Amino acid sequence: MKYDVDDFEAEVIQRSHTVPVLVDFWAEWCGPCKVLGPVLERLAEQHKDQWVLAKLDTDANPTISARYGIRSIPNVKLFVDGEVRDEFVGALPEPRVVDWLSKAVPSKHHAQIAEAREMLLGNRVSEAEEKLRKIVVAERGNDEAIVLLAQAVLGTDADRALTIVERVTLGSKYFEASEAVRELAGLVKRTEDPESLPQDPVRDEYFKAVGDVRSNNFEAALQGLIAVIRKNRPYDNDGARKACIAIFELLGADHEATRTYRPQFSQALF
């Protein structure tokens, strides 16, 4: 099996758009590289349906090595969609490499998961649910898909959403997102009967914002929840504040709505 890279752009950057590429930056004189190399090659053979290995001699490719800031070897970088997704330095023992790979290598369904996420943001909830359900059946340990599936059913069946996220446990990369779903599911359940909410001038506004949560219209939900915080922050046991935090967690720090409404949220609190 040939692992040496002849054309970095084609064999790593372009190829990583179809399959994750693990690049082992090494050199002939590097003793630890010779320890780690066979480990990576063996794992590459075992997982060739999930990712591929490429080896780059840093002495023969100083320009590429400089571009990626290689100062110590062995240096292993995982490329996904043309970008470095994760990396480690040094000759890790095989069990630690296996653990790192299990967390770093994206699912083979990552493109479909990205599509489902966009569907949810576009309020195409039933389409997203169908796509995610198939992924979860095919890959039962895919916590990202599990959390998104729970988000998809949140509006129609909060109890089912809670059951789905039970599979995401502490230590998972998506545990905080699963906690966000739990928070929002609890909110949805509390507001199934609007008359059960405390009497207050903000009650109708709060109820409408929860309706926007149910339909995955998070931008409108944030607007309404922040308005409630400004008028009566303690309402429903600080429910609006908790819901905003949960929504920000699901959307992620880089989402446009998070960048827009987090400053407003902070101002409303203080």
Secondary structure, 3 states (H helix, E strand, C coil): CCCECCCHHHHHHHHHHCCCEEEEEECCCCHHHHHHHHHHHHHHHHCCCCCEEEEEECCCCHHHHHHCCCCCCCEEEEEECCEEEEEEECCCCHHHHHHHHHHHCCCCCHHHHHHHHHHHHCCCHHHHHHHHHHHHHHCCCCHHHHHHHHHHHCCCCHHHHHHHHCCCCCCCCCHHHHHHHHHHHHHHHHCCCHHHCCCCCCHHHHHHHHHHHHCCCHHHHHHHHHHHHHHHCCHHHHHHHHHHHHHHHHHCCCCHHHHHHHHHHHHHHC
